[in-house]
């Protein structure tokens, strides 16, 4: 078992994951489709697995200026929604982490302009060309600074809390992860990270489960559980999603 310096199991880091949804392709028998990225085979952490975009919270996600860029959700309301979260600041920062990680890994921007309108794909491409998409060179700060420069806001109303998973004691990397669902913004197309993503695909929840059961699609248990829950919804409307409480 991996231990922290005080001989306790390693502390789980706060993290956020986003399940992006879109309308199904014409003729599909699926109610909606879910976006997956595949991690490169050589990655030590779940290499080769298909995952939803996400990652650990950065200190920049919780800075006051960043939280002021969250639209449609107050910190106290976020804290009430995320049961067991340490404090209101960390709770609201989970929405920031969700938006930032989706941008870094999938090139999708869950933000609106000062008029409340979705950003254009042209603007997203401009930001992608400006912000380093890595965990180095203060990438988080660079992304969040772009929100300030362009007067954009993270649209918390379009990022709905769905579930909570905590890595059990033992693994060297542990995460206290909040799962969110969000619609793919109109007019945008995913631009996967060039080195952290080996491939991407859209699949209906039941289709993904079937491929996993056939051994054709590698999924972590939280992803399988999430897909099973999503399969109960008839259409890709995040506002209809109710937070679930799977085993942690």
C-alpha atoms as a printed R data frame, in Angstrom:
    type eleno elety resid chain resno       x      y       z
1   ATOM     1    CA   UNK     A     1   0.000  0.000   0.000
2   ATOM     2    CA   UNK     A     2   1.251  3.493  -0.850
3   ATOM     3    CA   UNK     A     3   1.479  5.729   2.219
4   ATOM     4    CA   UNK     A     4   1.789  9.439   2.873
5   ATOM     5    CA   UNK     A     5   4.633 10.622   5.170
6   ATOM     6    CA   UNK     A     6   2.404 10.182   8.258
7   ATOM     7    CA   UNK     A     7   1.941  6.480   7.363
8   ATOM     8    CA   UNK     A     8  -1.677  6.920   6.324
9   ATOM     9    CA   UNK     A     9  -2.985  5.794   2.899
10  ATOM    10    CA   UNK     A    10  -2.134  8.338   0.215
11  ATOM    11    CA   UNK     A    11  -4.597 11.206   0.138
12  ATOM    12    CA   UNK     A    12  -6.969 11.261  -2.821
13  ATOM    13    CA   UNK     A    13  -6.511 14.413  -4.911
14  ATOM    14    CA   UNK     A    14  -9.612 16.412  -5.904
15  ATOM    15    CA   UNK     A    15 -10.414 15.819  -9.574
16  ATOM    16    CA   UNK     A    16 -13.198 16.332 -12.105
17  ATOM    17    CA   UNK     A    17 -14.354 14.282 -15.080
18  ATOM    18    CA   UNK     A    18 -16.818 15.349 -17.765
19  ATOM    19    CA   UNK     A    19 -19.068 13.060 -19.773
20  ATOM    20    CA   UNK     A    20 -19.743 14.923 -23.009
21  ATOM    21    CA   UNK     A    21 -23.021 14.066 -24.741
22  ATOM    22    CA   UNK     A    22 -24.286 14.776 -28.228
23  ATOM    23    CA   UNK     A    23 -27.275 13.871 -30.379
24  ATOM    24    CA   UNK     A    24 -26.936 10.472 -32.122
25  ATOM    25    CA   UNK     A    25 -25.969 10.066 -35.749
26  ATOM    26    CA   UNK     A    26 -28.916  9.818 -38.165
27  ATOM    27    CA   UNK     A    27 -30.385  6.316 -38.150
28  ATOM    28    CA   UNK     A    28 -28.781  5.380 -34.827
29  ATOM    29    CA   UNK     A    29 -30.778  3.333 -32.327
30  ATOM    30    CA   UNK     A    30 -28.961  5.069 -29.448
31  ATOM    31    CA   UNK     A    31 -30.717  7.930 -27.581
32  ATOM    32    CA   UNK     A    32 -27.484  9.961 -27.549
33  ATOM    33    CA   UNK     A    33 -23.736  9.465 -27.834
34  ATOM    34    CA   UNK     A    34 -20.931  9.762 -25.292
35  ATOM    35    CA   UNK     A    35 -17.436 11.066 -26.023
36  ATOM    36    CA   UNK     A    36 -14.436  8.875 -25.151
37  ATOM    37    CA   UNK     A    37 -10.720  9.447 -25.434
38  ATOM    38    CA   UNK     A    38  -8.236  6.576 -25.412
39  ATOM    39    CA   UNK     A    39  -5.125  6.915 -23.294
40  ATOM    40    CA   UNK     A    40  -1.830  5.934 -24.965
41  ATOM    41    CA   UNK     A    41  -0.758  2.345 -24.275
42  ATOM    42    CA   UNK     A    42   2.540  3.430 -22.715
43  ATOM    43    CA   UNK     A    43   0.886  5.524 -19.986
44  ATOM    44    CA   UNK     A    44   1.450  3.973 -16.566
45  ATOM    45    CA   UNK     A    45  -1.952  5.127 -15.309
46  ATOM    46    CA   UNK     A    46  -4.780  3.271 -17.143
47  ATOM    47    CA   UNK     A    47  -2.809  3.154 -20.381
48  ATOM    48    CA   UNK     A    48  -4.902  1.909 -23.297
49  ATOM    49    CA   UNK     A    49  -8.209  2.546 -21.537
50  ATOM    50    CA   UNK     A    50 -11.078  4.569 -22.922
51  ATOM    51    CA   UNK     A    51 -11.941  7.387 -20.532
52  ATOM    52    CA   UNK     A    52 -13.992 10.539 -20.203
53  ATOM    53    CA   UNK     A    53 -11.934 13.760 -20.276
54  ATOM    54    CA   UNK     A    54 -10.816 14.813 -16.814
55  ATOM    55    CA   UNK     A    55  -7.989 15.266 -14.367
56  ATOM    56    CA   UNK     A    56  -6.768 16.599 -11.038
57  ATOM    57    CA   UNK     A    57  -7.597 20.025  -9.686
58  ATOM    58    CA   UNK     A    58  -4.898 22.680 -10.079
59  ATOM    59    CA   UNK     A    59  -4.318 25.362  -7.455
60  ATOM    60    CA   UNK     A    60  -5.149 27.955 -10.106
61  ATOM    61    CA   UNK     A    61  -8.652 26.478 -10.430
62  ATOM    62    CA   UNK     A    62  -9.520 27.716  -6.938
63  ATOM    63    CA   UNK     A    63  -8.099 31.232  -7.091
64  ATOM    64    CA   UNK     A    64 -10.622 33.991  -6.416
65  ATOM    65    CA   UNK     A    65 -10.309 35.588  -9.859
66  ATOM    66    CA   UNK     A    66 -10.989 32.229 -11.507
67  ATOM    67    CA   UNK     A    67 -14.038 31.415  -9.388
68  ATOM    68    CA   UNK     A    68 -15.429 34.829 -10.319
69  ATOM    69    CA   UNK     A    69 -15.434 33.541 -13.902
70  ATOM    70    CA   UNK     A    70 -17.988 30.827 -13.077
71  ATOM    71    CA   UNK     A    71 -21.473 31.792 -14.243
72  ATOM    72    CA   UNK     A    72 -24.729 30.442 -12.857
73  ATOM    73    CA   UNK     A    73 -23.483 28.854  -9.626
74  ATOM    74    CA   UNK     A    74 -22.428 30.267  -6.255
75  ATOM    75    CA   UNK     A    75 -19.804 28.620  -4.081
76  ATOM    76    CA   UNK     A    76 -22.242 27.850  -1.251
77  ATOM    77    CA   UNK     A    77 -24.675 26.217  -3.685
78  ATOM    78    CA   UNK     A    78 -21.835 24.163  -5.171
79  ATOM    79    CA   UNK     A    79 -20.807 23.069  -1.669
80  ATOM    80    CA   UNK     A    80 -24.358 21.974  -0.868
81  ATOM    81    CA   UNK     A    81 -24.520 19.989  -4.106
82  ATOM    82    CA   UNK     A    82 -21.169 18.217  -3.702
83  ATOM    83    CA   UNK     A    83 -21.795 16.234  -0.532
84  ATOM    84    CA   UNK     A    84 -18.596 15.616   1.406
85  ATOM    85    CA   UNK     A    85 -16.571 18.326  -0.323
86  ATOM    86    CA   UNK     A    86 -14.111 20.104   1.956
87  ATOM    87    CA   UNK     A    87 -15.339 23.689   1.555
88  ATOM    88    CA   UNK     A    88 -17.270 26.018  -0.795
89  ATOM    89    CA   UNK     A    89 -14.145 27.191  -2.623
90  ATOM    90    CA   UNK     A    90 -13.041 23.645  -3.451
91  ATOM    91    CA   UNK     A    91 -16.579 22.718  -4.436
92  ATOM    92    CA   UNK     A    92 -16.917 25.515  -6.985
93  ATOM    93    CA   UNK     A    93 -13.374 24.854  -8.211
94  ATOM    94    CA   UNK     A    94 -14.534 21.377  -9.300
95  ATOM    95    CA   UNK     A    95 -16.573 23.071 -12.059
96  ATOM    96    CA   UNK     A    96 -13.495 25.043 -13.113
97  ATOM    97    CA   UNK     A    97 -11.404 21.865 -13.203
98  ATOM    98    CA   UNK     A    98 -14.084 20.165 -15.281
99  ATOM    99    CA   UNK     A    99 -14.113 22.940 -17.890
100 ATOM   100    CA   UNK     A   100 -10.332 23.264 -17.978
101 ATOM   101    CA   UNK     A   101  -9.658 19.532 -18.315
102 ATOM   102    CA   UNK     A   102 -12.190 19.144 -21.128
103 ATOM   103    CA   UNK     A   103 -10.448 21.972 -22.925
104 ATOM   104    CA   UNK     A   104  -6.942 20.562 -22.366
105 ATOM   105    CA   UNK     A   105  -7.780 16.965 -23.321
106 ATOM   106    CA   UNK     A   106 -10.570 17.332 -25.857
107 ATOM   107    CA   UNK     A   107 -10.231 20.907 -27.126
108 ATOM   108    CA   UNK     A   108 -13.846 21.649 -26.167
109 ATOM   109    CA   UNK     A   109 -14.656 24.940 -24.423
110 ATOM   110    CA   UNK     A   110 -17.626 24.913 -22.021
111 ATOM   111    CA   UNK     A   111 -17.845 28.681 -21.765
112 ATOM   112    CA   UNK     A   112 -19.994 31.614 -22.821
113 ATOM   113    CA   UNK     A   113 -19.248 35.221 -23.708
114 ATOM   114    CA   UNK     A   114 -20.435 38.306 -21.858
115 ATOM   115    CA   UNK     A   115 -23.814 38.033 -23.624
116 ATOM   116    CA   UNK     A   116 -24.287 34.441 -22.487
117 ATOM   117    CA   UNK     A   117 -23.728 33.024 -25.970
118 ATOM   118    CA   UNK     A   118 -21.685 29.921 -26.745
119 ATOM   119    CA   UNK     A   119 -18.227 30.666 -28.077
120 ATOM   120    CA   UNK     A   120 -17.455 30.057 -31.730
121 ATOM   121    CA   UNK     A   121 -15.236 27.253 -32.935
122 ATOM   122    CA   UNK     A   122 -12.955 29.871 -34.495
123 ATOM   123    CA   UNK     A   123 -12.360 31.424 -31.091
124 ATOM   124    CA   UNK     A   124 -11.752 27.988 -29.557
125 ATOM   125    CA   UNK     A   125  -9.105 27.264 -32.217
126 ATOM   126    CA   UNK     A   126  -7.445 30.607 -31.467
127 ATOM   127    CA   UNK     A   127  -7.252 29.753 -27.764
128 ATOM   128    CA   UNK     A   128  -5.941 26.282 -28.558
129 ATOM   129    CA   UNK     A   129  -3.124 27.877 -30.516
130 ATOM   130    CA   UNK     A   130  -2.279 30.133 -27.576
131 ATOM   131    CA   UNK     A   131  -2.593 27.910 -24.504
132 ATOM   132    CA   UNK     A   132  -0.079 25.096 -23.872
133 ATOM   133    CA   UNK     A   133  -2.050 21.863 -23.501
134 ATOM   134    CA   UNK     A   134   0.143 20.143 -20.958
135 ATOM   135    CA   UNK     A   135   0.695 19.983 -17.226
136 ATOM   136    CA   UNK     A   136   3.857 22.033 -17.652
137 ATOM   137    CA   UNK     A   137   4.564 25.713 -18.203
138 ATOM   138    CA   UNK     A   138   1.624 26.778 -16.035
139 ATOM   139    CA   UNK     A   139  -0.925 25.549 -18.562
140 ATOM   140    CA   UNK     A   140  -3.796 25.921 -16.104
141 ATOM   141    CA   UNK     A   141  -2.933 29.548 -15.439
142 ATOM   142    CA   UNK     A   142  -2.603 30.207 -19.172
143 ATOM   143    CA   UNK     A   143  -6.053 28.797 -19.901
144 ATOM   144    CA   UNK     A   144  -7.703 30.673 -17.064
145 ATOM   145    CA   UNK     A   145  -5.927 33.885 -18.032
146 ATOM   146    CA   UNK     A   146  -7.475 33.538 -21.496
147 ATOM   147    CA   UNK     A   147 -10.926 33.563 -19.904
148 ATOM   148    CA   UNK     A   148 -10.056 36.916 -18.332
149 ATOM   149    CA   UNK     A   149  -8.521 38.329 -21.500
150 ATOM   150    CA   UNK     A   150 -11.509 37.374 -23.655
151 ATOM   151    CA   UNK     A   151 -14.133 38.087 -20.959
152 ATOM   152    CA   UNK     A   152 -15.463 34.526 -21.071
153 ATOM   153    CA   UNK     A   153 -17.242 32.683 -18.284
154 ATOM   154    CA   UNK     A   154 -17.430 28.987 -17.421
155 ATOM   155    CA   UNK     A   155 -21.085 28.098 -17.851
156 ATOM   156    CA   UNK     A   156 -21.818 26.041 -14.725
157 ATOM   157    CA   UNK     A   157 -25.457 25.688 -15.744
158 ATOM   158    CA   UNK     A   158 -24.391 23.508 -18.665
159 ATOM   159    CA   UNK     A   159 -22.079 21.352 -16.510
160 ATOM   160    CA   UNK     A   160 -24.276 19.191 -14.302
161 ATOM   161    CA   UNK     A   161 -23.028 17.171 -11.354
162 ATOM   162    CA   UNK     A   162 -23.661 13.456 -11.768
163 ATOM   163    CA   UNK     A   163 -21.633 11.193  -9.443
164 ATOM   164    CA   UNK     A   164 -18.778 10.878  -6.949
165 ATOM   165    CA   UNK     A   165 -15.984  8.300  -7.030
166 ATOM   166    CA   UNK     A   166 -12.928  7.927  -4.785
167 ATOM   167    CA   UNK     A   167  -9.993  5.657  -5.644
168 ATOM   168    CA   UNK     A   168  -9.700  3.073  -2.814
169 ATOM   169    CA   UNK     A   169  -6.518  2.969  -0.686
170 ATOM   170    CA   UNK     A   170  -3.602  1.155  -2.296
171 ATOM   171    CA   UNK     A   171  -2.821  2.618  -5.723
172 ATOM   172    CA   UNK     A   172   0.020  5.171  -5.896
173 ATOM   173    CA   UNK     A   173  -2.378  7.651  -7.529
174 ATOM   174    CA   UNK     A   174  -5.688  8.299  -5.807
175 ATOM   175    CA   UNK     A   175  -8.403 10.720  -6.895
176 ATOM   176    CA   UNK     A   176 -11.499 12.132  -5.227
177 ATOM   177    CA   UNK     A   177 -13.382 12.615  -8.479
178 ATOM   178    CA   UNK     A   178 -16.622 14.390  -9.231
179 ATOM   179    CA   UNK     A   179 -18.302 13.260 -12.442
180 ATOM   180    CA   UNK     A   180 -20.233 15.823 -14.482
181 ATOM   181    CA   UNK     A   181 -22.294 15.638 -17.667
182 ATOM   182    CA   UNK     A   182 -22.474 18.333 -20.342
183 ATOM   183    CA   UNK     A   183 -23.798 18.670 -23.850
184 ATOM   184    CA   UNK     A   184 -21.275 19.107 -26.617
185 ATOM   185    CA   UNK     A   185 -21.444 22.846 -27.419
186 ATOM   186    CA   UNK     A   186 -23.127 23.659 -30.707
187 ATOM   187    CA   UNK     A   187 -20.703 24.396 -33.512
188 ATOM   188    CA   UNK     A   188 -17.656 22.909 -31.793
189 ATOM   189    CA   UNK     A   189 -15.725 19.792 -32.766
190 ATOM   190    CA   UNK     A   190 -13.360 17.970 -30.374
191 ATOM   191    CA   UNK     A   191  -9.650 18.542 -30.959
192 ATOM   192    CA   UNK     A   192  -7.953 15.778 -28.911
193 ATOM   193    CA   UNK     A   193  -4.692 16.473 -27.114
194 ATOM   194    CA   UNK     A   194  -1.857 15.554 -29.525
195 ATOM   195    CA   UNK     A   195   0.159 13.449 -27.041
196 ATOM   196    CA   UNK     A   196  -2.185 12.558 -24.161
197 ATOM   197    CA   UNK     A   197  -4.905 11.129 -26.383
198 ATOM   198    CA   UNK     A   198  -4.275  8.160 -28.678
199 ATOM   199    CA   UNK     A   199  -7.714  8.292 -30.254
200 ATOM   200    CA   UNK     A   200 -11.283  9.385 -29.661
201 ATOM   201    CA   UNK     A   201 -14.760  8.178 -30.495
202 ATOM   202    CA   UNK     A   202 -18.463  8.756 -29.900
203 ATOM   203    CA   UNK     A   203 -20.641  5.829 -28.823
204 ATOM   204    CA   UNK     A   204 -24.097  5.411 -27.365
205 ATOM   205    CA   UNK     A   205 -24.022  4.198 -23.740
206 ATOM   206    CA   UNK     A   206 -25.453  0.761 -24.540
207 ATOM   207    CA   UNK     A   207 -23.139  0.362 -27.531
208 ATOM   208    CA   UNK     A   208 -20.119  1.176 -25.355
209 ATOM   209    CA   UNK     A   209 -21.233 -1.299 -22.696
210 ATOM   210    CA   UNK     A   210 -21.693 -3.998 -25.346
211 ATOM   211    CA   UNK     A   211 -18.185 -3.424 -26.675
212 ATOM   212    CA   UNK     A   212 -16.800 -3.544 -23.122
213 ATOM   213    CA   UNK     A   213 -18.607 -6.827 -22.428
214 ATOM   214    CA   UNK     A   214 -17.160 -8.238 -25.660
215 ATOM   215    CA   UNK     A   215 -13.630 -7.291 -24.553
216 ATOM   216    CA   UNK     A   216 -13.265 -4.764 -27.356
217 ATOM   217    CA   UNK     A   217 -13.328 -1.622 -25.212
218 ATOM   218    CA   UNK     A   218 -11.297 -1.122 -22.029
219 ATOM   219    CA   UNK     A   219 -13.208  0.767 -19.341
220 ATOM   220    CA   UNK     A   220 -12.642  1.486 -15.662
221 ATOM   221    CA   UNK     A   221 -15.451  0.438 -13.251
222 ATOM   222    CA   UNK     A   222 -16.641  4.043 -12.656
223 ATOM   223    CA   UNK     A   223 -17.003  4.501 -16.416
224 ATOM   224    CA   UNK     A   224 -19.073  1.326 -16.737
225 ATOM   225    CA   UNK     A   225 -21.313  2.388 -13.852
226 ATOM   226    CA   UNK     A   226 -21.747  5.837 -15.376
227 ATOM   227    CA   UNK     A   227 -22.735  4.375 -18.750
228 ATOM   228    CA   UNK     A   228 -25.224  2.046 -17.104
229 ATOM   229    CA   UNK     A   229 -26.814  5.021 -15.360
230 ATOM   230    CA   UNK     A   230 -26.841  7.164 -18.494
231 ATOM   231    CA   UNK     A   231 -28.508  4.375 -20.453
232 ATOM   232    CA   UNK     A   232 -31.649  5.065 -18.382
233 ATOM   233    CA   UNK     A   233 -31.996  8.554 -19.849
234 ATOM   234    CA   UNK     A   234 -33.912  8.901 -23.123
235 ATOM   235    CA   UNK     A   235 -32.044 11.912 -24.502
236 ATOM   236    CA   UNK     A   236 -28.895 14.005 -24.002
237 ATOM   237    CA   UNK     A   237 -30.278 16.558 -21.576
238 ATOM   238    CA   UNK     A   238 -27.836 17.141 -18.675
239 ATOM   239    CA   UNK     A   239 -30.509 19.090 -16.791
240 ATOM   240    CA   UNK     A   240 -32.452 15.846 -16.419
241 ATOM   241    CA   UNK     A   241 -29.534 14.054 -14.786
242 ATOM   242    CA   UNK     A   242 -29.801 13.349 -11.069
243 ATOM   243    CA   UNK     A   243 -26.595 12.941  -9.029
244 ATOM   244    CA   UNK     A   244 -25.984  9.337  -8.069
245 ATOM   245    CA   UNK     A   245 -24.087  7.892  -5.160
246 ATOM   246    CA   UNK     A   246 -22.074  4.847  -6.281
247 ATOM   247    CA   UNK     A   247 -19.813  3.005  -3.864
248 ATOM   248    CA   UNK     A   248 -16.639  5.009  -3.169
